[in-house]
Amino acid sequence: FGQRLRRVRITTAASTDAWRIKEALELPTPILDVAARVFNGIEAGGAWPIALLYGVAPLLPEAGMAASEGADKRRPITALSLWYRAYASIRYRQMQPWVKQ
């Protein structure tokens, strides 16, 4: 997890679980290993923690549009947990060779 977290921009906003990348990078490696074991347990059939089940989808103004424009001039983005984003990124990269076959 530590290697993947170091690739995330420090200026990224806090995630839905309130973690900021700068805070996560300050955690010692054994704690990051625990996070990896949590995801391994989930993959083995364990339950997803509630904090990882939900995302937030704010509507952001399109480039060049005023914040006061209506919903039709906005685009949704989905914000997820920092930990889920790191996990998904790791698995995505691991699956690329298989997908390209």
Phi and psi in radians as a Rosetta constraint file:
Dihedral C 1 N 2 CA 2 C 2 CIRCULARHARMONIC -1.044 0.35
Dihedral N 2 CA 2 C 2 N 3 CIRCULARHARMONIC -0.746 0.35
Dihedral C 2 N 3 CA 3 C 3 CIRCULARHARMONIC -1.086 0.35
Dihedral N 3 CA 3 C 3 N 4 CIRCULARHARMONIC -0.727 0.35
Dihedral C 3 N 4 CA 4 C 4 CIRCULARHARMONIC -1.203 0.35
Dihedral N 4 CA 4 C 4 N 5 CIRCULARHARMONIC -0.716 0.35
Dihedral C 4 N 5 CA 5 C 5 CIRCULARHARMONIC -1.104 0.35
Dihedral N 5 CA 5 C 5 N 6 CIRCULARHARMONIC -0.589 0.35
Dihedral C 5 N 6 CA 6 C 6 CIRCULARHARMONIC -1.165 0.35
Dihedral N 6 CA 6 C 6 N 7 CIRCULARHARMONIC -0.298 0.35
Dihedral C 6 N 7 CA 7 C 7 CIRCULARHARMONIC -1.523 0.35
Dihedral N 7 CA 7 C 7 N 8 CIRCULARHARMONIC -0.174 0.35
Dihedral C 7 N 8 CA 8 C 8 CIRCULARHARMONIC -1.445 0.35
Dihedral N 8 CA 8 C 8 N 9 CIRCULARHARMONIC 2.430 0.35
Dihedral C 8 N 9 CA 9 C 9 CIRCULARHARMONIC -1.101 0.35
Dihedral N 9 CA 9 C 9 N 10 CIRCULARHARMONIC 2.354 0.35
Dihedral C 9 N 10 CA 10 C 10 CIRCULARHARMONIC -1.084 0.35
Dihedral N 10 CA 10 C 10 N 11 CIRCULARHARMONIC -0.501 0.35
Dihedral C 10 N 11 CA 11 C 11 CIRCULARHARMONIC -1.393 0.35
Dihedral N 11 CA 11 C 11 N 12 CIRCULARHARMONIC -0.029 0.35
Dihedral C 11 N 12 CA 12 C 12 CIRCULARHARMONIC -1.022 0.35
Dihedral N 12 CA 12 C 12 N 13 CIRCULARHARMONIC 2.410 0.35
Dihedral C 12 N 13 CA 13 C 13 CIRCULARHARMONIC -1.126 0.35
Dihedral N 13 CA 13 C 13 N 14 CIRCULARHARMONIC 2.815 0.35
Dihedral C 13 N 14 CA 14 C 14 CIRCULARHARMONIC -1.018 0.35
Dihedral N 14 CA 14 C 14 N 15 CIRCULARHARMONIC 2.540 0.35
Dihedral C 14 N 15 CA 15 C 15 CIRCULARHARMONIC -1.469 0.35
Dihedral N 15 CA 15 C 15 N 16 CIRCULARHARMONIC -3.138 0.35
Dihedral C 15 N 16 CA 16 C 16 CIRCULARHARMONIC -1.113 0.35
Dihedral N 16 CA 16 C 16 N 17 CIRCULARHARMONIC -0.370 0.35
Dihedral C 16 N 17 CA 17 C 17 CIRCULARHARMONIC -1.690 0.35
Dihedral N 17 CA 17 C 17 N 18 CIRCULARHARMONIC 0.219 0.35
Dihedral C 17 N 18 CA 18 C 18 CIRCULARHARMONIC 1.310 0.35
Dihedral N 18 CA 18 C 18 N 19 CIRCULARHARMONIC 0.071 0.35
Dihedral C 18 N 19 CA 19 C 19 CIRCULARHARMONIC -1.336 0.35
Dihedral N 19 CA 19 C 19 N 20 CIRCULARHARMONIC 2.453 0.35
Dihedral C 19 N 20 CA 20 C 20 CIRCULARHARMONIC -1.936 0.35
Dihedral N 20 CA 20 C 20 N 21 CIRCULARHARMONIC 2.576 0.35
Dihedral C 20 N 21 CA 21 C 21 CIRCULARHARMONIC -1.012 0.35
Dihedral N 21 CA 21 C 21 N 22 CIRCULARHARMONIC -0.682 0.35
Dihedral C 21 N 22 CA 22 C 22 CIRCULARHARMONIC -1.041 0.35
Dihedral N 22 CA 22 C 22 N 23 CIRCULARHARMONIC -0.699 0.35
Dihedral C 22 N 23 CA 23 C 23 CIRCULARHARMONIC -1.173 0.35
Dihedral N 23 CA 23 C 23 N 24 CIRCULARHARMONIC -0.762 0.35
Dihedral C 23 N 24 CA 24 C 24 CIRCULARHARMONIC -1.107 0.35
Dihedral N 24 CA 24 C 24 N 25 CIRCULARHARMONIC -0.634 0.35
Dihedral C 24 N 25 CA 25 C 25 CIRCULARHARMONIC -1.186 0.35
Dihedral N 25 CA 25 C 25 N 26 CIRCULARHARMONIC -0.343 0.35
Dihedral C 25 N 26 CA 26 C 26 CIRCULARHARMONIC -1.486 0.35
Dihedral N 26 CA 26 C 26 N 27 CIRCULARHARMONIC -0.139 0.35
Dihedral C 26 N 27 CA 27 C 27 CIRCULARHARMONIC -1.271 0.35
Dihedral N 27 CA 27 C 27 N 28 CIRCULARHARMONIC 2.509 0.35
Dihedral C 27 N 28 CA 28 C 28 CIRCULARHARMONIC -1.236 0.35
Dihedral N 28 CA 28 C 28 N 29 CIRCULARHARMONIC 2.700 0.35
Dihedral C 28 N 29 CA 29 C 29 CIRCULARHARMONIC -0.915 0.35
Dihedral N 29 CA 29 C 29 N 30 CIRCULARHARMONIC -0.722 0.35
Dihedral C 29 N 30 CA 30 C 30 CIRCULARHARMONIC -1.024 0.35
Dihedral N 30 CA 30 C 30 N 31 CIRCULARHARMONIC -0.561 0.35
Dihedral C 30 N 31 CA 31 C 31 CIRCULARHARMONIC -1.237 0.35
Dihedral N 31 CA 31 C 31 N 32 CIRCULARHARMONIC -0.698 0.35
Dihedral C 31 N 32 CA 32 C 32 CIRCULARHARMONIC -1.133 0.35
Dihedral N 32 CA 32 C 32 N 33 CIRCULARHARMONIC -0.575 0.35
Dihedral C 32 N 33 CA 33 C 33 CIRCULARHARMONIC -1.127 0.35
Dihedral N 33 CA 33 C 33 N 34 CIRCULARHARMONIC -0.633 0.35
Dihedral C 33 N 34 CA 34 C 34 CIRCULARHARMONIC -1.104 0.35
Dihedral N 34 CA 34 C 34 N 35 CIRCULARHARMONIC -0.740 0.35
Dihedral C 34 N 35 CA 35 C 35 CIRCULARHARMONIC -1.038 0.35
Dihedral N 35 CA 35 C 35 N 36 CIRCULARHARMONIC -0.744 0.35
Dihedral C 35 N 36 CA 36 C 36 CIRCULARHARMONIC -1.095 0.35
Dihedral N 36 CA 36 C 36 N 37 CIRCULARHARMONIC -0.702 0.35
Dihedral C 36 N 37 CA 37 C 37 CIRCULARHARMONIC -1.164 0.35
Dihedral N 37 CA 37 C 37 N 38 CIRCULARHARMONIC -0.598 0.35
Dihedral C 37 N 38 CA 38 C 38 CIRCULARHARMONIC -1.045 0.35
Dihedral N 38 CA 38 C 38 N 39 CIRCULARHARMONIC -0.823 0.35
Dihedral C 38 N 39 CA 39 C 39 CIRCULARHARMONIC -1.192 0.35
Dihedral N 39 CA 39 C 39 N 40 CIRCULARHARMONIC -0.602 0.35
Dihedral C 39 N 40 CA 40 C 40 CIRCULARHARMONIC -1.088 0.35
Dihedral N 40 CA 40 C 40 N 41 CIRCULARHARMONIC -0.689 0.35
Dihedral C 40 N 41 CA 41 C 41 CIRCULARHARMONIC -1.138 0.35
Dihedral N 41 CA 41 C 41 N 42 CIRCULARHARMONIC -0.684 0.35
Dihedral C 41 N 42 CA 42 C 42 CIRCULARHARMONIC -1.095 0.35
Dihedral N 42 CA 42 C 42 N 43 CIRCULARHARMONIC -0.800 0.35
Dihedral C 42 N 43 CA 43 C 43 CIRCULARHARMONIC -1.101 0.35
Dihedral N 43 CA 43 C 43 N 44 CIRCULARHARMONIC -0.487 0.35
Dihedral C 43 N 44 CA 44 C 44 CIRCULARHARMONIC -1.432 0.35
Dihedral N 44 CA 44 C 44 N 45 CIRCULARHARMONIC 0.070 0.35
Dihedral C 44 N 45 CA 45 C 45 CIRCULARHARMONIC 1.995 0.35
Dihedral N 45 CA 45 C 45 N 46 CIRCULARHARMONIC 0.060 0.35
Dihedral C 45 N 46 CA 46 C 46 CIRCULARHARMONIC -1.282 0.35
Dihedral N 46 CA 46 C 46 N 47 CIRCULARHARMONIC 2.916 0.35
Dihedral C 46 N 47 CA 47 C 47 CIRCULARHARMONIC -1.393 0.35
Dihedral N 47 CA 47 C 47 N 48 CIRCULARHARMONIC 2.524 0.35
Dihedral C 47 N 48 CA 48 C 48 CIRCULARHARMONIC -1.313 0.35
Dihedral N 48 CA 48 C 48 N 49 CIRCULARHARMONIC 2.328 0.35
Dihedral C 48 N 49 CA 49 C 49 CIRCULARHARMONIC -1.085 0.35
Dihedral N 49 CA 49 C 49 N 50 CIRCULARHARMONIC 2.487 0.35
Dihedral C 49 N 50 CA 50 C 50 CIRCULARHARMONIC -0.900 0.35
Dihedral N 50 CA 50 C 50 N 51 CIRCULARHARMONIC -0.715 0.35
Dihedral C 50 N 51 CA 51 C 51 CIRCULARHARMONIC -1.074 0.35
Dihedral N 51 CA 51 C 51 N 52 CIRCULARHARMONIC -0.363 0.35
Dihedral C 51 N 52 CA 52 C 52 CIRCULARHARMONIC -1.678 0.35
Dihedral N 52 CA 52 C 52 N 53 CIRCULARHARMONIC -0.100 0.35
Dihedral C 52 N 53 CA 53 C 53 CIRCULARHARMONIC -1.475 0.35
Dihedral N 53 CA 53 C 53 N 54 CIRCULARHARMONIC -0.293 0.35
Dihedral C 53 N 54 CA 54 C 54 CIRCULARHARMONIC -2.160 0.35
Dihedral N 54 CA 54 C 54 N 55 CIRCULARHARMONIC 2.567 0.35
Dihedral C 54 N 55 CA 55 C 55 CIRCULARHARMONIC -2.146 0.35
Dihedral N 55 CA 55 C 55 N 56 CIRCULARHARMONIC 2.934 0.35
Dihedral C 55 N 56 CA 56 C 56 CIRCULARHARMONIC -2.011 0.35
Dihedral N 56 CA 56 C 56 N 57 CIRCULARHARMONIC 2.375 0.35
Dihedral C 56 N 57 CA 57 C 57 CIRCULARHARMONIC -2.145 0.35
Dihedral N 57 CA 57 C 57 N 58 CIRCULARHARMONIC 1.384 0.35
Dihedral C 57 N 58 CA 58 C 58 CIRCULARHARMONIC -1.262 0.35
Dihedral N 58 CA 58 C 58 N 59 CIRCULARHARMONIC 2.724 0.35
Dihedral C 58 N 59 CA 59 C 59 CIRCULARHARMONIC -1.741 0.35
Dihedral N 59 CA 59 C 59 N 60 CIRCULARHARMONIC 2.003 0.35
Dihedral C 59 N 60 CA 60 C 60 CIRCULARHARMONIC -1.724 0.35
Dihedral N 60 CA 60 C 60 N 61 CIRCULARHARMONIC 2.472 0.35
Dihedral C 60 N 61 CA 61 C 61 CIRCULARHARMONIC -1.068 0.35
Dihedral N 61 CA 61 C 61 N 62 CIRCULARHARMONIC 2.477 0.35
Dihedral C 61 N 62 CA 62 C 62 CIRCULARHARMONIC -1.154 0.35
Dihedral N 62 CA 62 C 62 N 63 CIRCULARHARMONIC 2.758 0.35
Dihedral C 62 N 63 CA 63 C 63 CIRCULARHARMONIC -0.956 0.35
Dihedral N 63 CA 63 C 63 N 64 CIRCULARHARMONIC 2.290 0.35
Dihedral C 63 N 64 CA 64 C 64 CIRCULARHARMONIC 1.448 0.35
Dihedral N 64 CA 64 C 64 N 65 CIRCULARHARMONIC -0.012 0.35
Dihedral C 64 N 65 CA 65 C 65 CIRCULARHARMONIC -1.738 0.35
Dihedral N 65 CA 65 C 65 N 66 CIRCULARHARMONIC 2.568 0.35
Dihedral C 65 N 66 CA 66 C 66 CIRCULARHARMONIC -1.277 0.35
Dihedral N 66 CA 66 C 66 N 67 CIRCULARHARMONIC 2.591 0.35
Dihedral C 66 N 67 CA 67 C 67 CIRCULARHARMONIC -1.089 0.35
Dihedral N 67 CA 67 C 67 N 68 CIRCULARHARMONIC -0.343 0.35
Dihedral C 67 N 68 CA 68 C 68 CIRCULARHARMONIC -1.470 0.35
Dihedral N 68 CA 68 C 68 N 69 CIRCULARHARMONIC -0.093 0.35
Dihedral C 68 N 69 CA 69 C 69 CIRCULARHARMONIC -1.079 0.35
Dihedral N 69 CA 69 C 69 N 70 CIRCULARHARMONIC 2.764 0.35
Dihedral C 69 N 70 CA 70 C 70 CIRCULARHARMONIC -1.253 0.35
Dihedral N 70 CA 70 C 70 N 71 CIRCULARHARMONIC 3.072 0.35
Dihedral C 70 N 71 CA 71 C 71 CIRCULARHARMONIC -1.071 0.35
Dihedral N 71 CA 71 C 71 N 72 CIRCULARHARMONIC -0.487 0.35
Dihedral C 71 N 72 CA 72 C 72 CIRCULARHARMONIC -1.238 0.35
Dihedral N 72 CA 72 C 72 N 73 CIRCULARHARMONIC -0.182 0.35
Dihedral C 72 N 73 CA 73 C 73 CIRCULARHARMONIC -1.900 0.35
Dihedral N 73 CA 73 C 73 N 74 CIRCULARHARMONIC 0.361 0.35
Dihedral C 73 N 74 CA 74 C 74 CIRCULARHARMONIC -2.179 0.35
Dihedral N 74 CA 74 C 74 N 75 CIRCULARHARMONIC 2.771 0.35
Dihedral C 74 N 75 CA 75 C 75 CIRCULARHARMONIC -2.172 0.35
Dihedral N 75 CA 75 C 75 N 76 CIRCULARHARMONIC 2.387 0.35
Dihedral C 75 N 76 CA 76 C 76 CIRCULARHARMONIC -1.405 0.35
Dihedral N 76 CA 76 C 76 N 77 CIRCULARHARMONIC 2.497 0.35
Dihedral C 76 N 77 CA 77 C 77 CIRCULARHARMONIC -2.217 0.35
Dihedral N 77 CA 77 C 77 N 78 CIRCULARHARMONIC 2.706 0.35
Dihedral C 77 N 78 CA 78 C 78 CIRCULARHARMONIC -1.960 0.35
Dihedral N 78 CA 78 C 78 N 79 CIRCULARHARMONIC 2.160 0.35
Dihedral C 78 N 79 CA 79 C 79 CIRCULARHARMONIC -1.755 0.35
Dihedral N 79 CA 79 C 79 N 80 CIRCULARHARMONIC 2.249 0.35
Dihedral C 79 N 80 CA 80 C 80 CIRCULARHARMONIC -2.138 0.35
Dihedral N 80 CA 80 C 80 N 81 CIRCULARHARMONIC 3.023 0.35
Dihedral C 80 N 81 CA 81 C 81 CIRCULARHARMONIC -1.017 0.35
Dihedral N 81 CA 81 C 81 N 82 CIRCULARHARMONIC 2.449 0.35
Dihedral C 81 N 82 CA 82 C 82 CIRCULARHARMONIC -0.981 0.35
Dihedral N 82 CA 82 C 82 N 83 CIRCULARHARMONIC -0.720 0.35
Dihedral C 82 N 83 CA 83 C 83 CIRCULARHARMONIC -1.194 0.35
Dihedral N 83 CA 83 C 83 N 84 CIRCULARHARMONIC -0.699 0.35
Dihedral C 83 N 84 CA 84 C 84 CIRCULARHARMONIC -1.167 0.35
Dihedral N 84 CA 84 C 84 N 85 CIRCULARHARMONIC -0.717 0.35
Dihedral C 84 N 85 CA 85 C 85 CIRCULARHARMONIC -1.063 0.35
Dihedral N 85 CA 85 C 85 N 86 CIRCULARHARMONIC -0.718 0.35
Dihedral C 85 N 86 CA 86 C 86 CIRCULARHARMONIC -1.138 0.35
Dihedral N 86 CA 86 C 86 N 87 CIRCULARHARMONIC -0.800 0.35
Dihedral C 86 N 87 CA 87 C 87 CIRCULARHARMONIC -1.048 0.35
Dihedral N 87 CA 87 C 87 N 88 CIRCULARHARMONIC -0.864 0.35
Dihedral C 87 N 88 CA 88 C 88 CIRCULARHARMONIC -1.087 0.35
Dihedral N 88 CA 88 C 88 N 89 CIRCULARHARMONIC -0.665 0.35
Dihedral C 88 N 89 CA 89 C 89 CIRCULARHARMONIC -1.125 0.35
Dihedral N 89 CA 89 C 89 N 90 CIRCULARHARMONIC -0.744 0.35
Dihedral C 89 N 90 CA 90 C 90 CIRCULARHARMONIC -1.091 0.35
Dihedral N 90 CA 90 C 90 N 91 CIRCULARHARMONIC -0.855 0.35
Dihedral C 90 N 91 CA 91 C 91 CIRCULARHARMONIC -1.146 0.35
Dihedral N 91 CA 91 C 91 N 92 CIRCULARHARMONIC -0.651 0.35
Dihedral C 91 N 92 CA 92 C 92 CIRCULARHARMONIC -1.021 0.35
Dihedral N 92 CA 92 C 92 N 93 CIRCULARHARMONIC -0.852 0.35
Dihedral C 92 N 93 CA 93 C 93 CIRCULARHARMONIC -1.133 0.35
Dihedral N 93 CA 93 C 93 N 94 CIRCULARHARMONIC -0.645 0.35
Dihedral C 93 N 94 CA 94 C 94 CIRCULARHARMONIC -1.187 0.35
Dihedral N 94 CA 94 C 94 N 95 CIRCULARHARMONIC -0.498 0.35
Dihedral C 94 N 95 CA 95 C 95 CIRCULARHARMONIC -1.508 0.35
Dihedral N 95 CA 95 C 95 N 96 CIRCULARHARMONIC -0.250 0.35
Dihedral C 95 N 96 CA 96 C 96 CIRCULARHARMONIC -0.982 0.35
Dihedral N 96 CA 96 C 96 N 97 CIRCULARHARMONIC -0.759 0.35
Dihedral C 96 N 97 CA 97 C 97 CIRCULARHARMONIC -1.040 0.35
Dihedral N 97 CA 97 C 97 N 98 CIRCULARHARMONIC -0.696 0.35
Dihedral C 97 N 98 CA 98 C 98 CIRCULARHARMONIC -1.167 0.35
Dihedral N 98 CA 98 C 98 N 99 CIRCULARHARMONIC -0.730 0.35
Dihedral C 98 N 99 CA 99 C 99 CIRCULARHARMONIC -1.123 0.35
Dihedral N 99 CA 99 C 99 N 100 CIRCULARHARMONIC -0.634 0.35
Dihedral C 99 N 100 CA 100 C 100 CIRCULARHARMONIC -1.310 0.35
Dihedral N 100 CA 100 C 100 N 101 CIRCULARHARMONIC -0.195 0.35
